[in-house]
Amino acid sequence: MNIEGKLTAAIVGALQTLYGQEVPEKMVQLQKTKKEFEGHLTLVVFPFLKMSKKGPEQTAQEIGEYLKQQAPELVAAYNAVKGFLNLTIASDCWIELLNSIQADPHYGMEEATENSPLVMIEYSSPNTNKPLHLGHVRNNLLGNALANVMAANGNKVVKTNIVNDRGIHICKSMLAWLKYGNGETPESSGKKGDHLIGDYYVAFDKHYKAEVKELTAQYMAEGMNEEEAKAKAEANSPLMQEAREMLRKWEANDPEIRALWKKMNDWVYAGFDETYRMMGVSFDKIYYESETYLEGKDKVMEGLEKGFFYRKEDNSVWADLTAEGLDHKLLLRGDGTSVYMTQDIGTAKLRFQDFPIDKMIYVVGNEQNYHFQVLSILLDKLGFEWGKGLVHFSYGMVELPEGKMKSREGTVVDADDLMEAMIETAKETSAELGKLDGLTKEEADNIARIVGLGALKYFILKVDARKNMTFNPKESIDFNGNTGPFIQYTYARIRSVLRKAAEAGIVIPDIVPAGLELSTKEEGLIQMLADFRSVVKQAGADYNPSIIANYAYDLVKEYNQFYHDFSILREENEALKIFRLALSANVAKMVKAAMGLLGIEVPERM
């Protein structure tokens, strides 16, 4: 039984003896003692005043005195502040707790069983007309961390991706490549496939804008005002008309257009795979919009037949959601082409066929909040059991200090470039601080990769996902403060201490002997280690990986103060030295586990 459990049982016994009352355990409210008071755990005394028939302070004193006298192996001291009883737990209890944490290699993590619920998490959702950018980085890191957190809470997890591989935006890149590409390939250009296609998406936009500018001037010369002239120019742009014609041919299964589409998409997928590998994210199942949108049309038609939806005069199909406090939602255009909502319904149908989903989580930016509100209602109407309870894990925008990004104009921060720059910065910073001294080039490069990507991931994941954020590369790579490198460096420092101990022939026993007087700092660290279990639970319940990130930072900050104030290897009391090594080893274990949930590696040396 943990300390809270033992203490609760002792308090229930105290109330029975002192006031002759049987109290249910849930009535005993324990919380961590506030930093300004002495003690580890605080009992809220107010619920017991009726039975004690005394004031809060006197009741607290009586219970405290009873516990100290009757359970000295558990309670070493107490102090009463108004209706709160602050209890100092005996040192041996903390050593026993440390031993139980040490004995469990997966402390705080629950294993999934056959009967565990299956949670599907969708993230990434790229378009095949451009490479992944900074916004995708936040999405992928959040999705991956959330999947790890849900698995650590004992769920079966399926990580899934929906690739937007069809539509006018894809045709723009294809058309630009045909017109201006001269048969260029990833091999001939030395570019990653996704970058190559992204360049043609930008090229399309450049030529289209020039065409619209020229036509607008022509129409204005014919006497139109600027607004009318521009609208007509956009409608009559030959380039845009060609792109629309290409989309029509694609939808009609034109063999030539389909072959080009497949070739260019394959280039992009090879590029994406490289980016995902570098980022350390993966998927169990990938769905493609080109395969799901027709399924969506079928489900919409089924809903139309059942009277859930209605058709307008122009042949378009709509859902009336006014009863749910929303508006009318378009599901199929008059020409029969689908919208995003149709595709999401189709994807849901295929996923439900493939997996017995208990909960569906969509990791998508907050600009889509309304979309998922509607999707939940439509899926529920169409009979998907998890429709009503679907979770939209909504997150805010991520920007650079310079501001917003636009992919059409090619001003987006590319994910590959960003990761490369982070690794380079980590290499320079680490070299300046002498953290790579004595390492081979291969070791130094690997540490720069671990630190650079760790800095990027941690900086993004420590922020509550719901908030908009500014990613500052320079700030993220600092070796001090709430950063990935600070946490990684602390882990490497502990590993170094443990290596030195092993070289000196010191063995940490499986069970650390009791009978030591511990400092407040040491007891506090064990209490923080024990908190990891509830931190993982809370992160899962709130869908909030930032809770884990900030726990890791608080733990290493506390450990660094301990490391500064206390000797470990130079400690003369042998039993205390062993205890401090065991404490350090378990801090390292918990830091590695917490960072692992965030998808962040920790280096063994630095």
N, C-alpha and C positions, 0 to 999 in steps of 0.2 A: 504493500500500500504506500502511496506517496505521502509527503509531509502533510499536505492539506487534508487528505483522508484520515490520517492518524489524529491530526489536531481536531478535526470535526468530531470524531468519535470521542475524544477526551472531553471536549466541550459539552457534548450531549450528556456524558457521565457526570460532569460537574453540575449541570443544571438539575439533573435528577437528584443528586445528593444535596445540593444547596437549597433547592426550592421545591423538591418533591414533584417535579413536572417531567413528563415524557415529551421530548421535543423531536419532531422529524428533522432529519439531517439537512433538508433543503432550507430550513429556517436559519441555519448557521451561515451567516454571510462573512466570508473572509476575503480580504483584498490585500494587495501588496502595500506595505507601510510606506507612507509618503517620505521622500528623501530627508525632509527636515526633522523627522522624528527618529528615535532609536527603535530598532526592531525590524523584523522581516515580514510578518503578517499581522494584519489588523482585523480584530473582530468588531463588527457593528453590534453594539449592546442594546440599542433601543427596542428591538422586538421582545426583549426579556424583562422589561421594566414592570409589566403587569404582574408577572409571577414573582419578581423579587420584592415588589412593593417598596422600592427604594429609588433614590436618584440615580441618574446615569453613571456618575463618577464612582459612587459607592458600589454599585452593581459590578462595574468594570473591575474595581479593586478586589472585590470578593472572588470573582471568577479567576482573575489573574493569580491571586494568592493560592487558590485551590490548585490550579494547574501547576504552579511552581512547586508546591509541596507534594502533590500526588503523582505528577508526571515529570520529574526532574530530567529524565532521559530525553524528554521532548521539549520542554520549555525551560530555558536557562534564566530568563529575566522577563519582566513586563513593566509597562508604564501605562497609566490611564490618563487619557486626555478627553475630558467631557464624556461623551457617549461612545468613545472608541478605545478599545483595549489593544495596545501595540505589544506584540509578543516576539521575544528574541528566541529563536530556535537553537537548541543545543548543538554544539559542533559535531558530535558524533552522528547526528541525523543527516547533516550535510555530507559527511564522508560516506554514509550509507547510500545517500542519493547519488553521489558521484559514482560510486561503485555500480549502481544499477544502470546509470547512463553508459558507463564504460562497457558493461556487459552486453549492451544492445547495439550492434553495428549499424542498425537502421533506426536509431532512436527518433521518435517524432513522426515516423513515416508508417502509413498503413499499407499492407499488401492487399491487392484486389483478390477477391475470391470468385468462384463460379457464379455466386448469386449477387455479386456487386452490380450496381447500376452501370449502364453503358452511357458514357457522355461523349458526344461528338462535338469537336471544336473545329470550326472553319476559320482559317486565316490565310493571309497573303493576297489572294484574289487579284493577280496581276492581269494587265492587258498585254497581248502579244505584239503591240506596235511600239513598245519602248522598254528600256531596261528598268529594273527596280530602282526606286529613289528613296530619299530619306523618310518619306511618309510610309513607304513599304517596310523600311527598317523597323520603325516603331511598331507597325502592325505585326510583323513576323516575330519580333522579340517578345511582344505581349502574348501572342498566340502560343508560342512555344513554352514560355514561362507558365502560362495558365494551364496548359496541358500537363506540365510537370507537377504543378500544385494540385490539380484535380486527381492525378494518379497517386500522389503522396497522401491524399485523403481517402484512399481505398476504392477509387472508381476505376472501372475499365475505361480506357480513353482511346478514341479513334481521332487522329489528326487528319484533317481533310482540307483540300484546296479547290476552289472553283476558278478555272482559268477562262478569262473573257477573250476567246479566240475568234470571235466573229463580229461583224458589224462594220459600219462605215469607217471607223477609225482604222481598222485593219486594212480595209481596201485603200485608204489613203497612202499607207506605207507601200503597199503592193504596186499601186499605180506609179508612185514616184520612183520606185526601183526600176520598173519597166521603162519609164521615160528617161531617167537620168543615170541609171546604174551601170550601163555598159557591161552587164553580166558580172558585176562585182560580187564576190563571195567572202565569207569569213576567212577562208584560207588565203585568197588572193590579197585581201586588204590587211590581214593580220589583226582584225578586230574581232571581239566576241560577237556572236550572232545577234544578241539582243541590242548591242550598241549600234551595230550596222543598220538594223531595221529602224531603230530610234532616229538615226541620222536622216533616214528617208522620210520619216514622219515630219521631222522639222523642215526638210526640203520641200515637202508638199505644201506646208503652211506658208513658206516663203514665196513659192511660185503663185500660190492661190491669192495671197495678199497683193502681190504685184499685179495680177490679172484683174482683181477687183478694183484696184486703184485706177488702172488704165480705163476699164469700162465705166467707172463712176465719172471720170473726167469727160469721157465721150458723151454719156447721157446728160451731164450738166451742160455741155456745149449745145445739146439739143433743146435746152430750156428747162430741164427738171431741177428741183431743189436738191440739195446735197443728200438729205435723208432718203428721198425717193430714189435718187440715182444710185445710192449705195445698196439699197434693198434690191433694186432690179439687177444690179451688177452681181450681187451674191447669188441671186436666183438663176441668172444666166451664165454664170462662170462655166466655161467649157470643161475646166479641170474637175470641178465639183460634179458636173453632170456625168463625166466619165467615171468618177468614183462611185456614183449612185448606180450607174449602169453595171459596173463591175459587181456591186453588192447583189443586184437583181440576178445576174448570171450565177453568182455563187449560190444564191438561194435556189436557183433552178438546176443546181448540180452540174453546171458547165464543166466538162472534164479538164479543159485547159486551165481555167481559173482555179479549180479545185487543186490541180497539181502544183500550180505556183504557190497557192495558199499553204499547202502541206509543206513544200520545200522551205518556204520562208519561216513558217512556224517552227519547224524542226531546228532551224538555226537558233531561233529565240530560246527554245527549250534547253538546248545544250548550254546556252549562256546563263539561263536561270539556274540550272543545276549547279553550275560553278559558283554562282553567288550564294545559293542556299548552303552549299558545302562550307564555304568560307564563313558564313554567318552561324553555322552550326544548327540549322533547323532542317526538319524533314517532315514528310507526310506519309500517312499509311495508305491514303487513297486520293487520287486526283480526278476531279470531274472537269469536263470541258463544256462550255456553254453551247458549242456547236452540236453536242450530243443531248443536251438537256432541254433546249428551247422548244423542240417539237413535243417532248413529253409534257411540257408546261401547257402548250396549246391544247393537247388532249384533255388535260385536267380542267382547263378553263371551259372547254366545250361540254365536259361532263357537268360542271357546275351550272352552265347555262341551261342544260336539259333539266336539271333538278330545280331550277328556278332560283338559285342563289345569285345569279348574275343576269343582266339584261342586255339586249342589243339595241343600238341606236339606228336611226335611218341611214346613216352613212356606213352601216355594216360593222361599226366598231363595237367591242364588248366591254361592259363596265360592271363594277360592283358598287352597289349603293350602301355606303357605310354611315349614313346619317343617323341611324338608330344607335350606333356606337359613338356618336358625338364627333364623327369625322365627315369627310365629304364623299364625292363620287370618284372612283379610282379606275382609270383606263387599264384594261388587261390585254386587249388585242386591238391593233389599229384597224381602220376601215379596209386597208389593203391586205389584211390578214397577218401582217408582220407583228412579231412579239415585242414586248417591252421588258425591262429588267425584272419586273414583278413576275411575269410569265415564266421567265427563265428560273427564278428562285423557286417557284412552285414545282417546276419540272425537276429541278435538282433535288428538292425535298422528296419527291415521289421516288426517284432512283435510290436515294440514300436510305429511305425507309424500307425499300425492297432489299437492299444490300445488308443492312444492320438492324438489330432490334434496339433502336434508339430509345433511351429513357429521358435524356435531356439533350437539347441542341443549343450550342452556344455559337453565336456569330461574332467574330472579332472584326468590327467595321467602324469607321470613323463616325463622329457624332452628327455629321451632316446628313446621315442616313437614318436618324432616329425615327422620323415619321414613316419611312419605308418599312421598317421592321415592326412598327406598331400595326401597320396595315397587314403585313405578311402574317403576323401571328393570328389575326382575326380570320384571314382567308384560309390559312392552313387548318384552323380549327373547324371552319365551315365545311372544308373538304374532307374532314374526317381523320386528320393526322393527330394521333393521341398526344404528341408532345407539342402540338402547334400553340396551344394556349400558354404553355409554360416555357416557350422558347426564350432564351436569354440573348439580348443584344448587348454584348460587351462593348459599350460605346466609349471611344477614346477621343481626346482632343487633337488639334493640329500640332504638328511639330515644325518649327521654323529655325532658321539660322539667325545669328545676330543681325544679318543683313536684311532679313525679311522673307516674304513669301516666294514661292517658286512656281514656274509655269512650264509644263512639259512641251507645249506646242512651240514655245519660243526657245526651247533648248536651255532654259535657265535653271533646270532642276538639278539638285545635288544628287549625283549618281551614287548608288549604294556601293558599287565596286571602288569608285574613286575615293569615297569617304573612308571605307575600311582600309584601303591602301595608305591613305594619308594618316589615319590613326596609328597604324603599325609603324610608319616612318617616324611620326612624332614620338611614339613610345621609345623607339630605338635611340633617337637623339637625346630625349630627356633622361633615359636610363643611363646612357653613356656619360652624359654631363655629370650625373650624380654618382658615377662610379659603380652602378649596380650591375654592370655587365663585366666587370674586371675578372680576369682569370677564366673566362668561359670561352669555349670554342666558338667559331662563327655560327655553326649550326645551332648550338645551345642558345647563343645570343639572339639569333633570328627567331627561334621558337619562343623565347621569353618575350621578345618585342611583339610577336603576334598575340600571345596570351594577354599581355598587358594592354596593348592597343585595342583589341576587340573587347577585353574586359572593361576598359574605360568607357567605350561607346555603349555597351550593353547596360552597364550599371547606371550610367548617367541617365539613360532613357527609362530604365525600369524603377529607379528610386522615386520617380514622380508619380503621384496618383494618376492613373490612366485617364480619368475624366477631365483632367486639366489640360489646357493648351500649354505647350512648353517651348522654350528656346534651347536648342542644343548648342552648347559652346565647346568646341573641340579642345581649346586650350585649357579651359577650366576642368574638363573631364579627366585630363591626364595627370593632374596634380597628385603628388605622392602624399599630400596631407589633406585632411578634411574628409568630407563625405563623398569619397570617390572609390571607384573600383581598384585602382592601383594601391591606395592606402590599405584596403582590406587584403589585397593579394600580398602586399609586402609584409603585413603582419603574419599572415599564414606562413610565408617563406621563412620569416624570422623564427617562428615556433619550430618549424621543421628543422632549422639549423641547430637550435638548442637540443632537440631530441636526438639529432645525429651525433652531436658532441657527447651527449650522455651515453649513447650506445657505444661510441668509440672508447669511452672511459669504463666500459663494462657494466654500466648501471642498467638494470632490468626493471621495468615498471611492472609490478605484480598485477594479476587479474583483480585481486581484492586489496585495496589500500587499507592498512590497519587503522583501527579507530584509536581514540585516546589522545588526539592532538588538540591543542588550543588554536583555533583558526582566527585569522583577522576578519574584520567586517568585509574587507575587500574580497577576500577569498570566498567567504560565504555568499557574498553578493554575486560573484561569478558563477558559482554552482547554481544559484537560484535562476540566473539568466540562462544557463544551459538547459535547465529543466523547462523553462518557458518555451523552448523551441517547439514542443508538441502543440501548445495552445496557439502559437504564432502560425503554424502550418494550418491548423484547423480554421483559424480566423481568416487567413488569406484565401482559403477555399470557399468558406461561407460567404465572404464579401466579394469574391472574384477580384482579388486585389494583390498582385505580386509585389507591389511596393512595400507591403507590410514585411515581407521576407527581407527585402533589400535593406530596409531601415533597421531591422533586427540585427542583421550581420554587421552593420556599421556600429550600432550601439555596443555590441559584444566586443568587437576589436578595440573600440575606444576604451572600454572598461579594462580590457586585458592589457592594453599598452600602459595604462596608469599603474596597474599591478606590476608589470614587468619593470617599470621605472622605479617603483618604491620597494620592491622585494628582491632578494637574491634567489636565484634558482640553483644553478650549478655550484655557486660558492657558499650556499647555505651549509652551516656546520652540523646542524641537527639532521642526521641521516633520514629519519622518518619523515621530517618536514620536506626535505629535498625530494624524496620519492613522491610525496603527496603533490608538491608543486609541479613536478614533471607530469604526473597523471592528470592534473588539472589542465596544464598547457596542452597535453595531447588531446584532451576532450574538447577544448576550445577550438583547436585546429580541425577536429572531426566535424564539429558543428558549423564552422565557417565553410568548410568544403561542401557540406550537405546543403547549406542555405544558398551558397553561390551556385551549386549544381542545379538547384531548382530554377534558378534564373538563367541557366544555360551558360554560366561563366566558369571557365577553367581557373584553377589556382596553381601557380608554379611551385615546385618543390624547393627551388633555390632562386635567389635573385641578387 
